[in-house]
Amino acid sequence: SKQETIKPSKNETIMPAIVVVGEGPDAVSKMTGSVVLVDRERIELIVPQSAEDVLRRVPGINAVSEEESGIVTNVGVRGLSSSESKTLILEDGVPVAPGLFVGNERYFTPRIQRMEGIEVLKGSASLRYGPSTIGGVINYITKTPDDGLKVSAKVGSFNTRQAIVEAGGRSESGDAFAGIVATHAESDGFMDKGYDMNDIMVKAGVRISDTQKVGMKFSWHENAANISYRGLMLDDYNAKRTNYNPAPDDWFLTDRVGIDLNHEWMLSDRAFLRTIVYWSEVTRDYWRYNVDTPASNAAGRWVYTDDLTGNNRSFERKGVETRLNLEHNSFGFDNEAEFGLRYMVEEANDTRIRATRATDRTGVNDRHRVDSADSIAGYAQNRFSITDRLAITPGLRIEHYTQKRVELSANNASASTTNTEFLPGVGATYKLTDSAQLYGGVYEAFAPASNGVALDGLTDQNLDGERSVNYEMGIRGNEGGLNYEVAAFYMDFDNQVVTGNSNPLLSQSNAGKTKHHGMEFVLGYVLGGGFSVDGNATWVPKSEFASGVYQGNRLPYAPKYLGNLSFNYSDEKLSAALLAHYRGSQFGDASNTIDIPTDAAGGIWGGKLPSYTVVDLMGQYKVSKTWTVFGALKNLTDKHYITGLRQGIYVGPERSIEAGIRYNM
């Protein structure tokens, strides 16, 4: 294991960033947990509408879609419920979900259209990051535009249109670069759940000396999605009446702006320092009309009143993180050490506007609160190369955070709480042969209780973070045209925080222990003649509450089986794939209700979601060095299936077709 595989490139200036897996042929082999890397070629071949289209094909991940633009994240990993994220979402190593400590981290997902790749990291190597790494880490890697111009355009079913422009330039010496990626996408949407999305990212970097370089990334995003929490009633779903929007006047409006400033300093041939300063602001205005429940029951679909509620929130994050990587020969071994320090401030401004159809998004603010959190984290690990085959990596992460809530609509009443988490871990890798490696580890992870839970009723509920001890062991390797990985995991979740009634007289509780164990399988084989096959499967026989009122029940949105199979062809000009995705049955609530409600009952719906398989066909053809055509036929068999339950049934998209063209100058 040589350090140069993760050091910055000396050949040309690239965007400095905090890396998750790293670069080089042995970067993955240093990871003490399972790793999946999705490259740009695979992303483009899938022709994704959103990041969920890519993530659902990763072993261990259950991505539950709510709407086509994919702005709302529902990702469960290894039997963790996809309705409550316990996985850290990063972009270029920077937290990108709106509120890690103050809550509502589901309400923004980076646009897949500006991504070069995705890193998914599970197991003990996740300890380097936090918080919310019980399920692991998903890191989106953004594009760095090459010299010249790239343009792509796509059209498809439901009047879908998308255009992407990438433009970049580099100085003659290669010491400076700048580029932009701009995307516009709009659609009438399956079930008339339309959206109108714009996304712009600007990147620049310059080498300021032989040992230092700096970089900047600016991103701006907006999306207006005609979506709601309302799904179909059961009778309409069974009759396949899916050609209408159950909430035609509800809107989810999202904006995000962010700036990252990076610095990279090679202190010596054996040490380098990476530092990043970041700021972002997300606004999320959610306008929903109230329901007339008796009229909805009589009609068999939602009937709305003229009362309109705006649950409108904004999230601001400021942070700085620095990581020192150091080679040394202490203790008689070859060592690679990493030390990290992060300071972050989050603030969420939550308003509730009571309006009417006539006043159109203006009215009385009857709830106004500000949640904030200050956090500091320190991290250290050392990779001991005991022999040429065996390496052991112990580490420790400490997270200290203070949360505060101020009720502006209640005479500025406030409450605060403070927690400190000590998170040890150790991992190891062992080289069985030149083409096979064992890995494994154990680490402690946590996800903080959000302000609304930890300070419910403006009272410190004395809640620790949700904690889990995670174990993993696996083998990965390749031999000729065969590549494989098998991983077994066990998660002992000893403090799942259960959210109680909204009545401020009732407290939350440290309760609801859960246990998860299972296996992941990855297999790929090159058949020859341009043909190959690859697949993965996830088996989670246990994902259940171990205590509390739901003891013995399976967690919601945690299927026992997940699987993906892809039959591929590739030559110099043509790339094509036939992909099948299988999701096993799963429950929609913690009580493990079997029957889906038939009426317009309020609240979160339960019921058992049947298993399903969706087949997609994708391909692209290089007409010339500058022109490529591509297309996709999704849901080839026109499968009718349920993706989720909330206040009604969320339905997966019917069969659709997309076609497009790329131009590279």
N, C-alpha and C positions, 0 to 999 in steps of 0.2 A: 504494500500500500504506500504510494508516493503522494506527497502533498501537492505536487504540481497539478494533479487532476482536479483540484478545487480552487487553485489560485487563479487570479485574474489573467486574462490573455494579454500577452505583451505585443501581439501583432497589430492590433487595431483597437481603437477606443470603442467599447461597448457600454451599455447602460449599467452602471454599478447597481447592485441590488443585494438584499439579504436573501441568500439562496436556501432552499429547503433540502433538496437532494444533492444538488451540485452538478458539475459537468465532468466529462471524462469517462473512459471505459470502465473504471473501477469505482465510480461514485456510488452506484447501487450496492455493490458488494460491501461497502462500509456501513450500510444501513442495518441496524439490528432488528428491524421490523420489515413487514412486507411493503413493497413499493410498486406503484403502477405509474408509468409515464405514457401519456397520450401526446403524440406529436402532431404538428400542423397538418401533415399529409392525411392522417386518420381523421382529424376534425373536419377537414374539407371534404373528404369522401363521404362522411356521414350526412353532410348537408344539414346541419342542425339549425333549428329555430331558436333554441336556447341551450344553456349549459346542461340542463337536465337530459337532453337528448344524448349527450356524451357520457355523463356521469352514470346513467342507468346501465351502461355497458361495462362498468368497472366492477370487479368482484367485490362483494361485501356491501355494496351500496344499493339502497332502496330509495329511488327518487320518485316522489309522488307529485304529479303535476296538478296544478289548479287552473292554469290557463296557458295559452300558447306562447305568449311573450316570455314566460318563465321568470318574471321579475320577482315572484315570491318563491323563496327557497324552502323545500321540504325534503331534506336529505337525512336518511337514517343509515347508520353504519353498524354492521354486525349485530343486528337484533335490537339496537336502540330505536326508539320510536322516531319516525320521520316527521312527526308533528311537533317535536320539540328538539331543536338542534343541540347536539352535544359535540359537534365537530367544528374545529376552527377553520374559517374561510379566509384565505389570504389572496392578495393580488401582488405579485412581485415581492412577496414576503411581508406585506403590510396588511393589517386587519382591514377588511373591506365591508363586513356585515355591520349594519348600523350601530347596534348597542351590545357590546359584550358583557358589560356589567349592569347597564341600566335597562336592558331588555329589548325585545323586538328585533333580534338579529335576523329574523327571517325575511325582513321586508326590503332587501335589495340583493341582487345577484349580478356580478359583472357580466357584461355582454360577451358572449362567446365569439362574436364576429371580430373582436380585436385581440384574440388570443393566439399565441404561437404554440402553446401546449398547456397541459395540466399535469401537475404532480399530485399523487395521492399517497399519503404516508400514514401507515398504521403501526401499532406496536410501540416498543420502548423508545425508538428514535423520535417519537412525537414529543418526548419530554423537553426537548429544546424549545418548544413553543408553548404558548398559553395565552389566556385560559381556554377552557372548553375544548380540551383535547382528549376527552374520553373516547370518542370515536376515531380520533386521529386528526390529520391536517389535510386540507385540500388547498393547493396553491395554484392559482391561475398565473401563467406566464404571458405577459403581453408581447405583441409584435414589436420589433424594432425595424422600421421600414428600410429596405435596401435602397441603394442609389436608383433613381428613376421613378417610374410611375406604374402602379398596378391598379386596375379597375375591374370590378366584377359586378354583375347585375343578375338578378334572379326574379322569376315570376312563378306563381303557382296557384293552386286551388284556393278558394275563399278570397280571391282577388288579392293575393299576397304579392308584395313587391319589395325588393331589397336592392340597395346599391351600396358598394363599399369602394372607397378610394384610399389607396396607400401611396404616399409620396415621400421620398427621402433623398438626402444628399450628404456627401462626406467630403471633407477637405482633401486636398491633393496629398497631404502628408498622412492622412488617415487619423489625425489626432483629434478631430472634431466631427460631429455628425448632428443632424436634426431631421426630424420626420414627423409625419402626421398620418393618423388612421381615422377616417370619418365614415360613419355608417348611417344610413337612413333606411328604416323598414316600416312598413305599414300593411295592414290586412283588415278585411272585414271580419275575419276570424271564423273558425268553426263554431257553430251555434250563435253566430253574430256577436261573438266576444272579440270585437275589434281592438286594434291598438295602433298607435302612431308613435314611433320611437326614433330618437336621434342620439347619436353617440360620437363624441370627438375625443381623441387622445393625441397629445403632442409630446414628443420626447426629444431631448437633446443631451449631448454629453461632450466633454472636452478633457483631454489629458493636459494637466497643468504642470507636470514635471515627469521625470522618468519613473517616479514612484507613486504619483498621485493622479487621480482623475475624479471628476465630479459629474453628476448627471441631474437632470430635472425631468419630471413627468407631470403633465397637467391633463386632467380628464374632466369631461363634462358629459352629463347624460340626462335625458328627459324621456318620459314615457307616459302616455295617456292611454290607459287600458279600461275598456268597458266591461269590467268584471265586478264580482261581488262574492259574498259568502254563500249566496243562494245557489242551490243546485236544482236538478229536476225532481219532481215527485215520482214515486215508485211506478204509478200507472203509466205515466208518460215514458219512463225509461223502458218498462217492459214492452210497450207498444212501439218502441224505437222512434218516438216523436222527439227527435233531438235537433230539429231545425229552427229553434228559437232560443233567445237569450232569456233565462228565467228572471233576470233583473236588468231589464233593458235601459234603465235610467241611472244605474249605479256606476260610479267611476272611481278608479284607483289611479291617482296622479302622483308620479314620482319624479324627483329631480335629485341629481347628485353632482357635486363638484369636488375635486380633490387635487392636492399638490403633494408630490414627493420630491424631496431633495436628498441626493445621495452623495456620499464621499467614500472613496476607497484609497487606502494608503498601505503600500507595501513597505513595512518597517525594515524588513531584511529579507533574505532569501528564505527564512524560516518563520516569518511572522507577518501577518497583515491584519489590518483593521478596517471594518466596514461600519459606516454610520449612516443612519437615515432619519430624517426629520419629516413628519407627515402631518397633513391637515385635511379634513374632509367635512362636508356638510351634506346631509341627506334630508330632504323634505318628503313627507308622505301624507297626502291628503286623501282621505277615504270617505267619499260621499255615498251614503246608503239611505234609501227610503224605508220607512217603517212598514210593517206588514199588518194587514187585517186578517188575523188568524181564522175566525169563523168563515169569512168569505173565501179564504184560500182553501179551507177544507171542502167547502161546497163546490169550488171550481176545479179542484184537483191540481191546481198550480197556484203560484204565489200571486196574491192580489195586494196591491200597495195602497197606502194612504198618501195624503199630500204632505205628511210630516217627513222632513229630511234631516239627517244627522251627519255632521262632518266630524269624524274622528281624525283629527289632523295633528301630525307630529313632525318635529324636526330633530335631527341628531347631529351634534357637532363632536368631532374627535380631533385632539391634538396629541402628538406623541413624538418621542425620540427613542431610538434604539441603536445600540452599538454592540458589535461582536468582534472579539479578538480571537484569531486562530493562530496557534503557536505549535511549531514542532520542537521537541526537546528530547533529550536522552536520559532523563532522570530515572532512577530506580533500576538502571541497567537495561531498559527497554527502549525501543523506538516508540515515541509517544506523539499523539496529536491531541492537543488540548483546545477547548473552546470555552470562552468566558463571555457572558452576555449580560446586558443591563438595559432595562426598558422603563420609561416613565410615560404614563398616558393619562389624559384627562378626557372624560366623556360627559356630555350634557344632553338631555332630552327635554324638549319643550312640548308638552302635551295639552292640547285644547280640544274641547268638544263644543261644536257649534250647533245650536238648535235652529233650524230654518224650516221653510215650507217651499212647496213647488213654486209659489208665486214670488217668493223673495230670492230664490235661486242662489244658494250658497252664501247667503248673508243672514245673520241672525244673532241670537244671544249666546254668549260664551258662558255656559253654566258649569264648566269644569276646566280649571287651569292649574296645572302643576308642572314643576320643574324637577327632574331627577338628575343627579350628577354622581360621578364616581371618579376618585383619584386613585391611581394604582401604580405601584412600583414592583418590578420583578427582577430578580437576579438569577443567573443560571451558570453552572459550571459542569463540564464533563471532561473526561480524559480517556482517550482510546489507547490502551496498552497493547502493543503487538507482542504478545508473549512468545510466540514462535512464528515461523513463516505461515503457519496454518491458522493459528488461534489468536483472536483479538478479543479483549474484554473492555467494555465501556461503561463505567459507573458515572452517574450524574446526579445532580441535585438542583431543583428549581424551587424558588421561594417567591410566592405572590402575596403582597400586602395591599389591601384596598379598603377604602372608606367610601361608603355610599350615603347619600343624603337625599331626602325628599322635602320639597317645599310646596305647600298647597296655597297658591296665590289666591284662589277663590275662597279660602277659609282663613282670611286674615293673616296670611303668610305663616301659618303653623308649620312646624318642621320636625323632622326626626332624622337621626343618623345612626350608622352602625359601622363597625370596623372588624375585619377578619384578616388573619394571616394563615397561609397554607404552606406547609413544608412537603415537598413532593420529591421523594427519592426514586431512583430507578437504576437498573443495571441491565445491560444487554451484551450479547456475545455473537461472534461469527466464527465458524470453523470451516476451513476448506477441506472438503472430503477428497476431491480430485481436482484436476485442472478445470473441470467443467461443472462441478457441483459444490454447493455450499449449504451448510446448516446455519440457521440463525435463530435467535430467540431472546427473550428478555421478560422482565417484570418491571412495572412502574406504577406509580400512583398518579392519577389524574383527577382534575376537578372541574366543575362548571359552577360559577357563582350563581346564587339565587338572585334574581333581578330585584331592583328596588321595590317594585310593587308587591313582591312576596316578602322580602326581608323586612320591609317597613310597613307592612299592611296595617291600616288603621292608624298610621303615624305612631306606631309602637315598634320598638326593636324586638323582632320575633326571635332573636338569638339563634339565627339559623347559620349553620356552617355551610360551606359550599357543598354541592353535590359531589360526592367522592366515589372513586372506583379504583380498585386494584386490578390491573390488567396483566394477563399472562399470555404469552404467545411463543410458539415454536414452529419452525418451518424449514423447508428445503427448497432451493431453487437451483436451476441449472439449464444447460443446453448441451446437446450432443448431435452434431451433424445438423439435420434439418428439424430437430426436435427441441422445443423449449418447454419448460414446465415449472410449476411452483405449487406446493401444497403447504398450507398453514393451518394450524389448530390454535384456537384462542379461547380464553376464559376471562370473563369480566365479572367481578364481584362488586356490585354497585351497592354500597352500604348506606347511602344517605340520599335517596331520591326524595326531593322536597315535594310534598303534596300541597297543591294550592287549594285552600278551603273556600268558604263562602265569601262573597264580597262584603258581607256585613262586617263593619270595623270592630265589632265586639268579639268576633271570632278570630283566633290566631291561626297562623300557618304552623306546620309541624315538620320536624325531622322524622320522616317515616318513609315507608314504601321501599324497602330493600328489594333489589332485583338482581337476578343472576342470568348470565348469558354465556352459552358456550356453543361452539360449532367449528366448522372447517370451511376453508376456501380452496378451490382447485382451479388451476390455470394450465392450459395445454395448448400448444401450437405445433403444427407440423407442415413442413414444405413438401408438397406432393410432387413437385417437378412440373416442367412445362409451363411455368407461370402460375400454377395453382397452389393454393395453400388453404389450410383450415385452422381456425383457432376458436377457443371457447373457454368459458369459465363457469363455475357453479359455486353457489354459497348454500351451505346447509347449517341452519341454526335450530337444532332440536329443542333447545331451552332458551327462552327469552321471557321470563315470567317474574311476577311479583313474589318475593320470598317472605313478605310480612305485610301486615296491614289488612284493610278491608278487602283488598283484591288478591290476597294470598292465593297462589296457585294459578291465577289467570295469566294469560299471555299478554305482553305489552301490545298496545294498539300500533298498527302500521309496522309490524315486525313479522313478515312472512317467514315460514320455515324454509322455503326453497326459493332461490333466485337462480336464473341461468341465462347465458348468452352463447350463441353459436354463430360463427361467421364463416362462410365459404367464399374465398377470395380468388381473384385473378388479376395479375399485373404483368404488363410488359412495358416496353419503352413508351408506348403511347396510350394504352388502355389500362385503366384500373376499374375494377368492379367488385361488388360484394353483395351477397345475399345474407342478411342478418336476421336472426330470430331472437326475440327477447321473451323470457318466461318469468312471470311473477306468480308465486303461489298465493293461496288464499290468506287473508289476514283480517283481523278485527278492527273495527272503526272506533272502539272505545275500550276503556280499561275494564268495564264490567263484562266484556266478551259477549255482548248481545248478539244473537244469531239473526233475528229478523230485522230487516230494514223497515223503519216506520213508514206507514202509508199516509199519515196526516201531516199537518203543518205545525207539528210540535216545535216549540222554540228550543234554542240552545244547540249544543253539539249533537249531531246524530250518531247513533251506533248502528251496529249490524255487521254481518260477515260479508266481506268482499270476495267474490269468487276468483279463482285463479284464471289466468289468461295467457295467451301467446300472441305476440304481434310480429309479423314478418315484414321486413323492408328490403327493397332492392335499390342500390345506388351504383352510380358509375360516373366516370369522367374520361374524356378523350382529348389528347393533345393534338390539335389540328396542325399546329406548327410550333415553333419556338416561342411565339408570342401569344397564340390563341389556344384556349382550352374551353371545351364545352362540358357541362356536367348536368346531372339530373338525378331525381329520386322518385321512386314510387313507394309511398309509405302506407303502412297497414294494407299490404297487398291483398289479403283475404277479406278486407272490410270487416274486421272483428268488432263486435259490439261489446264494450266492456266498461267496468267502473274503475276509475282511478282513485277516487276518494269520496269521503262523506263528511259533510259539515252541517249545513242547514239545507239538506237535500243531497242529491247524487251528482257527483262530478263524473262526466263521461269522457272517455278517450276519443281523440279525433277519428273520424271516419277515413276511408281511403282517400288519399290525396296525391297529387303529382306536382313536382317542382322541376324547373329547368332553368339553366343559366349559362353565362359565358364569362370567362376571365381573360383579361388582356394584360400582358407584362411587357412594358417597353424596355 
